Amino acid sequence: MAVLRESPWYQEIEQRGIQQGARRQLIRVLQQRFGEIPHEVEARLEGESVEKLESLMDSAIAVSSLEEFLTIISA
């Protein structure tokens, strides 16, 4: 099993899972705070790095409106 975990293929899949989890959590926070989130926002978050998604999570918690969050992800 250790050999498998060291393989680039496994590491890529693991990283992708972490990234998707971070994206889902960010979308959930946005939905809880602001209601329905436009599909364009969800699509915009696709492919962002875990670090970027974590930073955006901080922003999602701090902003007072979805519009304010949109200005952050558009920058």
PDB file of N, H, CA, C and O in Angstrom:
ATOM      1  N   MET A   1       0.832  -1.204   0.000  1.00  0.00           N
ATOM      2  CA  MET A   1       0.000   0.000   0.000  1.00  0.00           C
ATOM      3  C   MET A   1       0.868   1.256   0.000  1.00  0.00           C
ATOM      4  O   MET A   1       0.501   2.258  -0.614  1.00  0.00           O
ATOM      5  N   ALA A   2       2.018   1.215   0.683  1.00  0.00           N
ATOM      6  H   ALA A   2       2.316   0.401   1.182  1.00  0.00           H
ATOM      7  CA  ALA A   2       2.897   2.383   0.743  1.00  0.00           C
ATOM      8  C   ALA A   2       3.410   2.751  -0.643  1.00  0.00           C
ATOM      9  O   ALA A   2       3.557   3.930  -0.964  1.00  0.00           O
ATOM     10  N   VAL A   3       3.680   1.744  -1.457  1.00  0.00           N
ATOM     11  H   VAL A   3       3.560   0.786  -1.196  1.00  0.00           H
ATOM     12  CA  VAL A   3       4.159   2.005  -2.817  1.00  0.00           C
ATOM     13  C   VAL A   3       3.080   2.725  -3.616  1.00  0.00           C
ATOM     14  O   VAL A   3       3.365   3.648  -4.378  1.00  0.00           O
ATOM     15  N   LEU A   4       1.849   2.291  -3.432  1.00  0.00           N
ATOM     16  H   LEU A   4       1.617   1.540  -2.813  1.00  0.00           H
ATOM     17  CA  LEU A   4       0.739   2.926  -4.135  1.00  0.00           C
ATOM     18  C   LEU A   4       0.610   4.393  -3.736  1.00  0.00           C
ATOM     19  O   LEU A   4       0.428   5.257  -4.593  1.00  0.00           O
ATOM     20  N   ARG A   5       0.701   4.671  -2.458  1.00  0.00           N
ATOM     21  H   ARG A   5       0.848   3.969  -1.761  1.00  0.00           H
ATOM     22  CA  ARG A   5       0.571   6.049  -1.981  1.00  0.00           C
ATOM     23  C   ARG A   5       1.680   6.957  -2.504  1.00  0.00           C
ATOM     24  O   ARG A   5       1.491   8.169  -2.606  1.00  0.00           O
ATOM     25  N   GLU A   6       2.809   6.392  -2.828  1.00  0.00           N
ATOM     26  H   GLU A   6       2.963   5.408  -2.745  1.00  0.00           H
ATOM     27  CA  GLU A   6       3.925   7.178  -3.341  1.00  0.00           C
ATOM     28  C   GLU A   6       3.822   7.451  -4.837  1.00  0.00           C
ATOM     29  O   GLU A   6       4.558   8.281  -5.369  1.00  0.00           O
ATOM     30  N   SER A   7       2.922   6.764  -5.511  1.00  0.00           N
ATOM     31  H   SER A   7       2.324   6.089  -5.078  1.00  0.00           H
ATOM     32  CA  SER A   7       2.826   6.927  -6.964  1.00  0.00           C
ATOM     33  C   SER A   7       2.213   8.285  -7.308  1.00  0.00           C
ATOM     34  O   SER A   7       1.306   8.751  -6.619  1.00  0.00           O
ATOM     35  N   PRO A   8       2.707   8.917  -8.374  1.00  0.00           N
ATOM     36  CA  PRO A   8       2.146  10.204  -8.800  1.00  0.00           C
ATOM     37  C   PRO A   8       0.655  10.105  -9.124  1.00  0.00           C
ATOM     38  O   PRO A   8      -0.097  11.046  -8.869  1.00  0.00           O
ATOM     39  N   TRP A   9       0.229   8.986  -9.678  1.00  0.00           N
ATOM     40  H   TRP A   9       0.839   8.221  -9.885  1.00  0.00           H
ATOM     41  CA  TRP A   9      -1.176   8.774 -10.013  1.00  0.00           C
ATOM     42  C   TRP A   9      -2.037   8.855  -8.763  1.00  0.00           C
ATOM     43  O   TRP A   9      -3.049   9.556  -8.755  1.00  0.00           O
ATOM     44  N   TYR A  10      -1.651   8.152  -7.713  1.00  0.00           N
ATOM     45  H   TYR A  10      -0.829   7.583  -7.719  1.00  0.00           H
ATOM     46  CA  TYR A  10      -2.397   8.157  -6.456  1.00  0.00           C
ATOM     47  C   TYR A  10      -2.415   9.556  -5.852  1.00  0.00           C
ATOM     48  O   TYR A  10      -3.455  10.031  -5.395  1.00  0.00           O
ATOM     49  N   GLN A  11      -1.272  10.201  -5.854  1.00  0.00           N
ATOM     50  H   GLN A  11      -0.428   9.815  -6.225  1.00  0.00           H
ATOM     51  CA  GLN A  11      -1.182  11.540  -5.274  1.00  0.00           C
ATOM     52  C   GLN A  11      -2.060  12.529  -6.023  1.00  0.00           C
ATOM     53  O   GLN A  11      -2.670  13.405  -5.410  1.00  0.00           O
ATOM     54  N   GLU A  12      -2.131  12.398  -7.340  1.00  0.00           N
ATOM     55  H   GLU A  12      -1.636  11.686  -7.838  1.00  0.00           H
ATOM     56  CA  GLU A  12      -2.984  13.288  -8.126  1.00  0.00           C
ATOM     57  C   GLU A  12      -4.457  13.070  -7.795  1.00  0.00           C
ATOM     58  O   GLU A  12      -5.215  14.030  -7.651  1.00  0.00           O
ATOM     59  N   ILE A  13      -4.857  11.814  -7.676  1.00  0.00           N
ATOM     60  H   ILE A  13      -4.241  11.035  -7.793  1.00  0.00           H
ATOM     61  CA  ILE A  13      -6.251  11.510  -7.334  1.00  0.00           C
ATOM     62  C   ILE A  13      -6.572  12.007  -5.934  1.00  0.00           C
ATOM     63  O   ILE A  13      -7.647  12.558  -5.699  1.00  0.00           O
ATOM     64  N   GLU A  14      -5.652  11.818  -5.010  1.00  0.00           N
ATOM     65  H   GLU A  14      -4.778  11.370  -5.200  1.00  0.00           H
ATOM     66  CA  GLU A  14      -5.862  12.291  -3.647  1.00  0.00           C
ATOM     67  C   GLU A  14      -5.994  13.814  -3.613  1.00  0.00           C
ATOM     68  O   GLU A  14      -6.879  14.345  -2.943  1.00  0.00           O
ATOM     69  N   GLN A  15      -5.128  14.507  -4.324  1.00  0.00           N
ATOM     70  H   GLN A  15      -4.409  14.075  -4.869  1.00  0.00           H
ATOM     71  CA  GLN A  15      -5.172  15.972  -4.374  1.00  0.00           C
ATOM     72  C   GLN A  15      -6.472  16.458  -5.003  1.00  0.00           C
ATOM     73  O   GLN A  15      -7.068  17.432  -4.544  1.00  0.00           O
ATOM     74  N   ARG A  16      -6.905  15.773  -6.054  1.00  0.00           N
ATOM     75  H   ARG A  16      -6.420  14.982  -6.427  1.00  0.00           H
ATOM     76  CA  ARG A  16      -8.154  16.146  -6.719  1.00  0.00           C
ATOM     77  C   ARG A  16      -9.338  15.977  -5.767  1.00  0.00           C
ATOM     78  O   ARG A  16     -10.259  16.795  -5.775  1.00  0.00           O
ATOM     79  N   GLY A  17      -9.321  14.926  -4.950  1.00  0.00           N
ATOM     80  H   GLY A  17      -8.574  14.262  -4.944  1.00  0.00           H
ATOM     81  CA  GLY A  17     -10.381  14.714  -3.974  1.00  0.00           C
ATOM     82  C   GLY A  17     -10.406  15.811  -2.919  1.00  0.00           C
ATOM     83  O   GLY A  17     -11.475  16.278  -2.526  1.00  0.00           O
ATOM     84  N   ILE A  18      -9.236  16.217  -2.466  1.00  0.00           N
ATOM     85  H   ILE A  18      -8.368  15.838  -2.785  1.00  0.00           H
ATOM     86  CA  ILE A  18      -9.148  17.302  -1.490  1.00  0.00           C
ATOM     87  C   ILE A  18      -9.670  18.591  -2.107  1.00  0.00           C
ATOM     88  O   ILE A  18     -10.401  19.346  -1.467  1.00  0.00           O
ATOM     89  N   GLN A  19      -9.289  18.834  -3.351  1.00  0.00           N
ATOM     90  H   GLN A  19      -8.696  18.221  -3.871  1.00  0.00           H
ATOM     91  CA  GLN A  19      -9.733  20.037  -4.060  1.00  0.00           C
ATOM     92  C   GLN A  19     -11.249  20.051  -4.215  1.00  0.00           C
ATOM     93  O   GLN A  19     -11.884  21.076  -3.969  1.00  0.00           O
ATOM     94  N   GLN A  20     -11.834  18.934  -4.618  1.00  0.00           N
ATOM     95  H   GLN A  20     -11.319  18.101  -4.818  1.00  0.00           H
ATOM     96  CA  GLN A  20     -13.289  18.866  -4.794  1.00  0.00           C
ATOM     97  C   GLN A  20     -14.007  19.050  -3.463  1.00  0.00           C
ATOM     98  O   GLN A  20     -15.061  19.683  -3.405  1.00  0.00           O
ATOM     99  N   GLY A  21     -13.436  18.495  -2.387  1.00  0.00           N
ATOM    100  H   GLY A  21     -12.580  17.980  -2.434  1.00  0.00           H
ATOM    101  CA  GLY A  21     -14.029  18.664  -1.071  1.00  0.00           C
ATOM    102  C   GLY A  21     -14.011  20.119  -0.630  1.00  0.00           C
ATOM    103  O   GLY A  21     -14.991  20.617  -0.077  1.00  0.00           O
ATOM    104  N   ALA A  22     -12.902  20.799  -0.874  1.00  0.00           N
ATOM    105  H   ALA A  22     -12.106  20.395  -1.323  1.00  0.00           H
ATOM    106  CA  ALA A  22     -12.794  22.219  -0.512  1.00  0.00           C
ATOM    107  C   ALA A  22     -13.793  23.044  -1.318  1.00  0.00           C
ATOM    108  O   ALA A  22     -14.409  23.967  -0.787  1.00  0.00           O
ATOM    109  N   ARG A  23     -13.953  22.717  -2.585  1.00  0.00           N
ATOM    110  H   ARG A  23     -13.452  21.967  -3.017  1.00  0.00           H
ATOM    111  CA  ARG A  23     -14.907  23.428  -3.443  1.00  0.00           C
ATOM    112  C   ARG A  23     -16.339  23.226  -2.950  1.00  0.00           C
ATOM    113  O   ARG A  23     -17.118  24.175  -2.866  1.00  0.00           O
ATOM    114  N   ARG A  24     -16.674  21.974  -2.626  1.00  0.00           N
ATOM    115  H   ARG A  24     -16.042  21.203  -2.694  1.00  0.00           H
ATOM    116  CA  ARG A  24     -18.022  21.687  -2.117  1.00  0.00           C
ATOM    117  C   ARG A  24     -18.298  22.439  -0.821  1.00  0.00           C
ATOM    118  O   ARG A  24     -19.396  22.962  -0.627  1.00  0.00           O
ATOM    119  N   GLN A  25     -17.314  22.496   0.062  1.00  0.00           N
ATOM    120  H   GLN A  25     -16.422  22.071  -0.095  1.00  0.00           H
ATOM    121  CA  GLN A  25     -17.503  23.200   1.329  1.00  0.00           C
ATOM    122  C   GLN A  25     -17.699  24.698   1.109  1.00  0.00           C
ATOM    123  O   GLN A  25     -18.535  25.320   1.764  1.00  0.00           O
ATOM    124  N   LEU A  26     -16.936  25.270   0.197  1.00  0.00           N
ATOM    125  H   LEU A  26     -16.256  24.765  -0.335  1.00  0.00           H
ATOM    126  CA  LEU A  26     -17.083  26.687  -0.113  1.00  0.00           C
ATOM    127  C   LEU A  26     -18.483  26.971  -0.663  1.00  0.00           C
ATOM    128  O   LEU A  26     -19.133  27.930  -0.248  1.00  0.00           O
ATOM    129  N   ILE A  27     -18.932  26.153  -1.578  1.00  0.00           N
ATOM    130  H   ILE A  27     -18.404  25.374  -1.915  1.00  0.00           H
ATOM    131  CA  ILE A  27     -20.274  26.329  -2.149  1.00  0.00           C
ATOM    132  C   ILE A  27     -21.333  26.183  -1.063  1.00  0.00           C
ATOM    133  O   ILE A  27     -22.315  26.925  -1.042  1.00  0.00           O
ATOM    134  N   ARG A  28     -21.135  25.242  -0.179  1.00  0.00           N
ATOM    135  H   ARG A  28     -20.338  24.639  -0.197  1.00  0.00           H
ATOM    136  CA  ARG A  28     -22.094  25.052   0.913  1.00  0.00           C
ATOM    137  C   ARG A  28     -22.165  26.292   1.811  1.00  0.00           C
ATOM    138  O   ARG A  28     -23.255  26.723   2.186  1.00  0.00           O
ATOM    139  N   VAL A  29     -21.018  26.860   2.152  1.00  0.00           N
ATOM    140  H   VAL A  29     -20.132  26.510   1.847  1.00  0.00           H
ATOM    141  CA  VAL A  29     -21.001  28.073   2.976  1.00  0.00           C
ATOM    142  C   VAL A  29     -21.721  29.204   2.252  1.00  0.00           C
ATOM    143  O   VAL A  29     -22.517  29.923   2.856  1.00  0.00           O
ATOM    144  N   LEU A  30     -21.445  29.362   0.966  1.00  0.00           N
ATOM    145  H   LEU A  30     -20.798  28.778   0.475  1.00  0.00           H
ATOM    146  CA  LEU A  30     -22.111  30.414   0.189  1.00  0.00           C
ATOM    147  C   LEU A  30     -23.626  30.196   0.168  1.00  0.00           C
ATOM    148  O   LEU A  30     -24.394  31.147   0.315  1.00  0.00           O
ATOM    149  N   GLN A  31     -24.048  28.956  -0.013  1.00  0.00           N
ATOM    150  H   GLN A  31     -23.424  28.184  -0.132  1.00  0.00           H
ATOM    151  CA  GLN A  31     -25.481  28.664  -0.038  1.00  0.00           C
ATOM    152  C   GLN A  31     -26.121  28.939   1.318  1.00  0.00           C
ATOM    153  O   GLN A  31     -27.217  29.495   1.383  1.00  0.00           O
ATOM    154  N   GLN A  32     -25.460  28.563   2.380  1.00  0.00           N
ATOM    155  H   GLN A  32     -24.569  28.112   2.327  1.00  0.00           H
ATOM    156  CA  GLN A  32     -25.994  28.804   3.719  1.00  0.00           C
ATOM    157  C   GLN A  32     -26.128  30.295   4.006  1.00  0.00           C
ATOM    158  O   GLN A  32     -27.092  30.729   4.638  1.00  0.00           O
ATOM    159  N   ARG A  33     -25.162  31.069   3.541  1.00  0.00           N
ATOM    160  H   ARG A  33     -24.379  30.716   3.028  1.00  0.00           H
ATOM    161  CA  ARG A  33     -25.172  32.504   3.813  1.00  0.00           C
ATOM    162  C   ARG A  33     -26.093  33.281   2.889  1.00  0.00           C
ATOM    163  O   ARG A  33     -26.777  34.206   3.327  1.00  0.00           O
ATOM    164  N   PHE A  34     -26.117  32.905   1.590  1.00  0.00           N
ATOM    165  H   PHE A  34     -25.561  32.153   1.235  1.00  0.00           H
ATOM    166  CA  PHE A  34     -26.769  33.762   0.596  1.00  0.00           C
ATOM    167  C   PHE A  34     -27.870  33.077  -0.217  1.00  0.00           C
ATOM    168  O   PHE A  34     -28.426  33.692  -1.127  1.00  0.00           O
ATOM    169  N   GLY A  35     -28.192  31.834   0.087  1.00  0.00           N
ATOM    170  H   GLY A  35     -27.741  31.334   0.826  1.00  0.00           H
ATOM    171  CA  GLY A  35     -29.230  31.134  -0.671  1.00  0.00           C
ATOM    172  C   GLY A  35     -28.666  30.496  -1.928  1.00  0.00           C
ATOM    173  O   GLY A  35     -27.497  30.115  -1.976  1.00  0.00           O
ATOM    174  N   GLU A  36     -29.497  30.384  -2.930  1.00  0.00           N
ATOM    175  H   GLU A  36     -30.448  30.694  -2.892  1.00  0.00           H
ATOM    176  CA  GLU A  36     -29.094  29.721  -4.171  1.00  0.00           C
ATOM    177  C   GLU A  36     -27.923  30.452  -4.829  1.00  0.00           C
ATOM    178  O   GLU A  36     -27.916  31.679  -4.933  1.00  0.00           O
ATOM    179  N   ILE A  37     -26.953  29.685  -5.261  1.00  0.00           N
ATOM    180  H   ILE A  37     -26.959  28.688  -5.177  1.00  0.00           H
ATOM    181  CA  ILE A  37     -25.744  30.227  -5.890  1.00  0.00           C
ATOM    182  C   ILE A  37     -25.842  29.975  -7.396  1.00  0.00           C
ATOM    183  O   ILE A  37     -26.106  28.849  -7.816  1.00  0.00           O
ATOM    184  N   PRO A  38     -25.632  31.011  -8.209  1.00  0.00           N
ATOM    185  CA  PRO A  38     -25.684  30.820  -9.665  1.00  0.00           C
ATOM    186  C   PRO A  38     -24.676  29.767 -10.131  1.00  0.00           C
ATOM    187  O   PRO A  38     -23.573  29.660  -9.595  1.00  0.00           O
ATOM    188  N   HIS A  39     -25.077  29.006 -11.124  1.00  0.00           N
ATOM    189  H   HIS A  39     -25.973  29.093 -11.559  1.00  0.00           H
ATOM    190  CA  HIS A  39     -24.200  27.968 -11.674  1.00  0.00           C
ATOM    191  C   HIS A  39     -22.861  28.542 -12.136  1.00  0.00           C
ATOM    192  O   HIS A  39     -21.830  27.874 -12.054  1.00  0.00           O
ATOM    193  N   GLU A  40     -22.884  29.773 -12.617  1.00  0.00           N
ATOM    194  H   GLU A  40     -23.722  30.315 -12.684  1.00  0.00           H
ATOM    195  CA  GLU A  40     -21.648  30.406 -13.090  1.00  0.00           C
ATOM    196  C   GLU A  40     -20.619  30.534 -11.963  1.00  0.00           C
ATOM    197  O   GLU A  40     -19.417  30.415 -12.199  1.00  0.00           O
ATOM    198  N   VAL A  41     -21.092  30.775 -10.750  1.00  0.00           N
ATOM    199  H   VAL A  41     -22.069  30.872 -10.559  1.00  0.00           H
ATOM    200  CA  VAL A  41     -20.182  30.883  -9.606  1.00  0.00           C
ATOM    201  C   VAL A  41     -19.551  29.526  -9.335  1.00  0.00           C
ATOM    202  O   VAL A  41     -18.342  29.422  -9.131  1.00  0.00           O
ATOM    203  N   GLU A  42     -20.384  28.483  -9.333  1.00  0.00           N
ATOM    204  H   GLU A  42     -21.366  28.568  -9.498  1.00  0.00           H
ATOM    205  CA  GLU A  42     -19.865  27.139  -9.111  1.00  0.00           C
ATOM    206  C   GLU A  42     -18.851  26.770 -10.197  1.00  0.00           C
ATOM    207  O   GLU A  42     -17.799  26.203  -9.902  1.00  0.00           O
ATOM    208  N   ALA A  43     -19.166  27.087 -11.435  1.00  0.00           N
ATOM    209  H   ALA A  43     -20.020  27.547 -11.676  1.00  0.00           H
ATOM    210  CA  ALA A  43     -18.261  26.775 -12.541  1.00  0.00           C
ATOM    211  C   ALA A  43     -16.954  27.554 -12.410  1.00  0.00           C
ATOM    212  O   ALA A  43     -15.886  27.033 -12.732  1.00  0.00           O
ATOM    213  N   ARG A  44     -17.032  28.779 -11.947  1.00  0.00           N
ATOM    214  H   ARG A  44     -17.900  29.202 -11.686  1.00  0.00           H
ATOM    215  CA  ARG A  44     -15.844  29.627 -11.784  1.00  0.00           C
ATOM    216  C   ARG A  44     -14.877  29.047 -10.749  1.00  0.00           C
ATOM    217  O   ARG A  44     -13.664  29.229 -10.845  1.00  0.00           O
ATOM    218  N   LEU A  45     -15.433  28.349  -9.762  1.00  0.00           N
ATOM    219  H   LEU A  45     -16.419  28.201  -9.684  1.00  0.00           H
ATOM    220  CA  LEU A  45     -14.608  27.767  -8.705  1.00  0.00           C
ATOM    221  C   LEU A  45     -13.958  26.457  -9.128  1.00  0.00           C
ATOM    222  O   LEU A  45     -13.026  25.985  -8.478  1.00  0.00           O
ATOM    223  N   GLU A  46     -14.443  25.873 -10.208  1.00  0.00           N
ATOM    224  H   GLU A  46     -15.201  26.256 -10.736  1.00  0.00           H
ATOM    225  CA  GLU A  46     -13.895  24.615 -10.710  1.00  0.00           C
ATOM    226  C   GLU A  46     -12.428  24.808 -11.099  1.00  0.00           C
ATOM    227  O   GLU A  46     -12.085  25.760 -11.800  1.00  0.00           O
ATOM    228  N   GLY A  47     -11.591  23.923 -10.654  1.00  0.00           N
ATOM    229  H   GLY A  47     -11.870  23.149 -10.086  1.00  0.00           H
ATOM    230  CA  GLY A  47     -10.186  23.960 -11.035  1.00  0.00           C
ATOM    231  C   GLY A  47      -9.313  24.866 -10.195  1.00  0.00           C
ATOM    232  O   GLY A  47      -8.098  24.895 -10.392  1.00  0.00           O
ATOM    233  N   GLU A  48      -9.895  25.611  -9.258  1.00  0.00           N
ATOM    234  H   GLU A  48     -10.882  25.587  -9.098  1.00  0.00           H
ATOM    235  CA  GLU A  48      -9.074  26.455  -8.381  1.00  0.00           C
ATOM    236  C   GLU A  48      -8.267  25.570  -7.438  1.00  0.00           C
ATOM    237  O   GLU A  48      -8.709  24.484  -7.065  1.00  0.00           O
ATOM    238  N   SER A  49      -7.107  26.029  -7.062  1.00  0.00           N
ATOM    239  H   SER A  49      -6.748  26.912  -7.364  1.00  0.00           H
ATOM    240  CA  SER A  49      -6.262  25.268  -6.146  1.00  0.00           C
ATOM    241  C   SER A  49      -6.882  25.219  -4.757  1.00  0.00           C
ATOM    242  O   SER A  49      -7.736  26.037  -4.416  1.00  0.00           O
ATOM    243  N   VAL A  50      -6.448  24.262  -3.972  1.00  0.00           N
ATOM    244  H   VAL A  50      -5.755  23.597  -4.250  1.00  0.00           H
ATOM    245  CA  VAL A  50      -6.936  24.144  -2.601  1.00  0.00           C
ATOM    246  C   VAL A  50      -6.613  25.420  -1.829  1.00  0.00           C
ATOM    247  O   VAL A  50      -7.441  25.910  -1.061  1.00  0.00           O
ATOM    248  N   GLU A  51      -5.433  25.947  -2.028  1.00  0.00           N
ATOM    249  H   GLU A  51      -4.761  25.549  -2.652  1.00  0.00           H
ATOM    250  CA  GLU A  51      -5.038  27.177  -1.333  1.00  0.00           C
ATOM    251  C   GLU A  51      -5.950  28.340  -1.691  1.00  0.00           C
ATOM    252  O   GLU A  51      -6.353  29.110  -0.820  1.00  0.00           O
ATOM    253  N   LYS A  52      -6.272  28.465  -2.966  1.00  0.00           N
ATOM    254  H   LYS A  52      -5.945  27.839  -3.674  1.00  0.00           H
ATOM    255  CA  LYS A  52      -7.167  29.528  -3.418  1.00  0.00           C
ATOM    256  C   LYS A  52      -8.569  29.334  -2.845  1.00  0.00           C
ATOM    257  O   LYS A  52      -9.199  30.293  -2.398  1.00  0.00           O
ATOM    258  N   LEU A  53      -9.054  28.095  -2.857  1.00  0.00           N
ATOM    259  H   LEU A  53      -8.542  27.316  -3.220  1.00  0.00           H
ATOM    260  CA  LEU A  53     -10.381  27.809  -2.311  1.00  0.00           C
ATOM    261  C   LEU A  53     -10.436  28.105  -0.818  1.00  0.00           C
ATOM    262  O   LEU A  53     -11.448  28.601  -0.322  1.00  0.00           O
ATOM    263  N   GLU A  54      -9.368  27.810  -0.106  1.00  0.00           N
ATOM    264  H   GLU A  54      -8.546  27.407  -0.510  1.00  0.00           H
ATOM    265  CA  GLU A  54      -9.322  28.123   1.326  1.00  0.00           C
ATOM    266  C   GLU A  54      -9.346  29.633   1.547  1.00  0.00           C
ATOM    267  O   GLU A  54     -10.009  30.119   2.464  1.00  0.00           O
ATOM    268  N   SER A  55      -8.637  30.359   0.721  1.00  0.00           N
ATOM    269  H   SER A  55      -8.099  29.964  -0.023  1.00  0.00           H
ATOM    270  CA  SER A  55      -8.649  31.816   0.816  1.00  0.00           C
ATOM    271  C   SER A  55     -10.047  32.365   0.513  1.00  0.00           C
ATOM    272  O   SER A  55     -10.528  33.277   1.185  1.00  0.00           O
ATOM    273  N   LEU A  56     -10.682  31.798  -0.499  1.00  0.00           N
ATOM    274  H   LEU A  56     -10.292  31.056  -1.045  1.00  0.00           H
ATOM    275  CA  LEU A  56     -12.036  32.219  -0.850  1.00  0.00           C
ATOM    276  C   LEU A  56     -13.036  31.856   0.251  1.00  0.00           C
ATOM    277  O   LEU A  56     -14.028  32.560   0.445  1.00  0.00           O
ATOM    278  N   MET A  57     -12.778  30.762   0.968  1.00  0.00           N
ATOM    279  H   MET A  57     -11.972  30.191   0.811  1.00  0.00           H
ATOM    280  CA  MET A  57     -13.635  30.398   2.097  1.00  0.00           C
ATOM    281  C   MET A  57     -13.577  31.490   3.160  1.00  0.00           C
ATOM    282  O   MET A  57     -14.604  31.882   3.714  1.00  0.00           O
ATOM    283  N   ASP A  58     -12.375  31.975   3.439  1.00  0.00           N
ATOM    284  H   ASP A  58     -11.541  31.656   2.989  1.00  0.00           H
ATOM    285  CA  ASP A  58     -12.231  33.076   4.394  1.00  0.00           C
ATOM    286  C   ASP A  58     -13.019  34.296   3.920  1.00  0.00           C
ATOM    287  O   ASP A  58     -13.688  34.962   4.711  1.00  0.00           O
ATOM    288  N   SER A  59     -12.931  34.577   2.627  1.00  0.00           N
ATOM    289  H   SER A  59     -12.388  34.036   1.985  1.00  0.00           H
ATOM    290  CA  SER A  59     -13.666  35.715   2.066  1.00  0.00           C
ATOM    291  C   SER A  59     -15.171  35.498   2.149  1.00  0.00           C
ATOM    292  O   SER A  59     -15.920  36.425   2.458  1.00  0.00           O
ATOM    293  N   ALA A  60     -15.615  34.269   1.873  1.00  0.00           N
ATOM    294  H   ALA A  60     -15.006  33.516   1.622  1.00  0.00           H
ATOM    295  CA  ALA A  60     -17.046  33.964   1.912  1.00  0.00           C
ATOM    296  C   ALA A  60     -17.617  34.179   3.307  1.00  0.00           C
ATOM    297  O   ALA A  60     -18.779  34.556   3.458  1.00  0.00           O
ATOM    298  N   ILE A  61     -16.814  33.945   4.303  1.00  0.00           N
ATOM    299  H   ILE A  61     -15.870  33.638   4.181  1.00  0.00           H
ATOM    300  CA  ILE A  61     -17.254  34.139   5.688  1.00  0.00           C
ATOM    301  C   ILE A  61     -17.281  35.624   6.046  1.00  0.00           C
ATOM    302  O   ILE A  61     -18.130  36.069   6.817  1.00  0.00           O
ATOM    303  N   ALA A  62     -16.350  36.379   5.481  1.00  0.00           N
ATOM    304  H   ALA A  62     -15.661  36.017   4.854  1.00  0.00           H
ATOM    305  CA  ALA A  62     -16.188  37.782   5.864  1.00  0.00           C
ATOM    306  C   ALA A  62     -17.104  38.749   5.113  1.00  0.00           C
ATOM    307  O   ALA A  62     -17.468  39.791   5.659  1.00  0.00           O
ATOM    308  N   VAL A  63     -17.486  38.428   3.873  1.00  0.00           N
ATOM    309  H   VAL A  63     -17.191  37.582   3.430  1.00  0.00           H
ATOM    310  CA  VAL A  63     -18.268  39.375   3.077  1.00  0.00           C
ATOM    311  C   VAL A  63     -19.707  39.451   3.572  1.00  0.00           C
ATOM    312  O   VAL A  63     -20.188  38.565   4.279  1.00  0.00           O
ATOM    313  N   SER A  64     -20.381  40.529   3.185  1.00  0.00           N
ATOM    314  H   SER A  64     -19.990  41.249   2.611  1.00  0.00           H
ATOM    315  CA  SER A  64     -21.764  40.713   3.630  1.00  0.00           C
ATOM    316  C   SER A  64     -22.788  40.397   2.551  1.00  0.00           C
ATOM    317  O   SER A  64     -23.990  40.410   2.819  1.00  0.00           O
ATOM    318  N   SER A  65     -22.329  40.112   1.325  1.00  0.00           N
ATOM    319  H   SER A  65     -21.353  40.102   1.108  1.00  0.00           H
ATOM    320  CA  SER A  65     -23.278  39.788   0.256  1.00  0.00           C
ATOM    321  C   SER A  65     -22.607  38.912  -0.799  1.00  0.00           C
ATOM    322  O   SER A  65     -21.381  38.860  -0.896  1.00  0.00           O
ATOM    323  N   LEU A  66     -23.427  38.234  -1.577  1.00  0.00           N
ATOM    324  H   LEU A  66     -24.423  38.277  -1.498  1.00  0.00           H
ATOM    325  CA  LEU A  66     -22.906  37.432  -2.682  1.00  0.00           C
ATOM    326  C   LEU A  66     -22.237  38.330  -3.712  1.00  0.00           C
ATOM    327  O   LEU A  66     -21.232  37.945  -4.309  1.00  0.00           O
ATOM    328  N   GLU A  67     -22.777  39.508  -3.922  1.00  0.00           N
ATOM    329  H   GLU A  67     -23.594  39.820  -3.437  1.00  0.00           H
ATOM    330  CA  GLU A  67     -22.193  40.443  -4.883  1.00  0.00           C
ATOM    331  C   GLU A  67     -20.769  40.828  -4.474  1.00  0.00           C
ATOM    332  O   GLU A  67     -19.877  40.940  -5.315  1.00  0.00           O
ATOM    333  N   GLU A  68     -20.579  41.025  -3.196  1.00  0.00           N
ATOM    334  H   GLU A  68     -21.304  40.935  -2.513  1.00  0.00           H
ATOM    335  CA  GLU A  68     -19.240  41.354  -2.704  1.00  0.00           C
ATOM    336  C   GLU A  68     -18.292  40.185  -2.943  1.00  0.00           C
ATOM    337  O   GLU A  68     -17.141  40.390  -3.329  1.00  0.00           O
ATOM    338  N   PHE A  69     -18.765  38.961  -2.716  1.00  0.00           N
ATOM    339  H   PHE A  69     -19.699  38.794  -2.403  1.00  0.00           H
ATOM    340  CA  PHE A  69     -17.940  37.772  -2.988  1.00  0.00           C
ATOM    341  C   PHE A  69     -17.606  37.684  -4.478  1.00  0.00           C
ATOM    342  O   PHE A  69     -16.485  37.335  -4.848  1.00  0.00           O
ATOM    343  N   LEU A  70     -18.579  37.999  -5.326  1.00  0.00           N
ATOM    344  H   LEU A  70     -19.490  38.282  -5.026  1.00  0.00           H
ATOM    345  CA  LEU A  70     -18.347  37.937  -6.775  1.00  0.00           C
ATOM    346  C   LEU A  70     -17.254  38.905  -7.217  1.00  0.00           C
ATOM    347  O   LEU A  70     -16.496  38.604  -8.139  1.00  0.00           O
ATOM    348  N   THR A  71     -17.166  40.056  -6.571  1.00  0.00           N
ATOM    349  H   THR A  71     -17.782  40.300  -5.822  1.00  0.00           H
ATOM    350  CA  THR A  71     -16.103  40.998  -6.931  1.00  0.00           C
ATOM    351  C   THR A  71     -14.748  40.423  -6.545  1.00  0.00           C
ATOM    352  O   THR A  71     -13.751  40.699  -7.213  1.00  0.00           O
ATOM    353  N   ILE A  72     -14.694  39.645  -5.501  1.00  0.00           N
ATOM    354  H   ILE A  72     -15.504  39.421  -4.958  1.00  0.00           H
ATOM    355  CA  ILE A  72     -13.429  39.038  -5.077  1.00  0.00           C
ATOM    356  C   ILE A  72     -12.993  37.965  -6.070  1.00  0.00           C
ATOM    357  O   ILE A  72     -11.821  37.919  -6.444  1.00  0.00           O
ATOM    358  N   ILE A  73     -13.913  37.099  -6.506  1.00  0.00           N
ATOM    359  H   ILE A  73     -14.865  37.137  -6.202  1.00  0.00           H
ATOM    360  CA  ILE A  73     -13.501  36.045  -7.426  1.00  0.00           C
ATOM    361  C   ILE A  73     -13.294  36.566  -8.839  1.00  0.00           C
ATOM    362  O   ILE A  73     -12.682  35.890  -9.666  1.00  0.00           O
ATOM    363  N   SER A  74     -13.794  37.755  -9.122  1.00  0.00           N
ATOM    364  H   SER A  74     -14.291  38.305  -8.450  1.00  0.00           H
ATOM    365  CA  SER A  74     -13.594  38.340 -10.454  1.00  0.00           C
ATOM    366  C   SER A  74     -12.275  39.087 -10.551  1.00  0.00           C
ATOM    367  O   SER A  74     -11.827  39.414 -11.650  1.00  0.00           O
ATOM    368  N   ALA A  75     -11.654  39.359  -9.421  1.00  0.00           N
ATOM    369  H   ALA A  75     -12.018  39.094  -8.528  1.00  0.00           H
ATOM    370  CA  ALA A  75     -10.402  40.136  -9.412  1.00  0.00           C
ATOM    371  C   ALA A  75      -9.230  39.325  -9.890  1.00  0.00           C
ATOM    372  O   ALA A  75      -8.109  39.832  -9.942  1.00  0.00           O
TER     373      ALA A  75
END
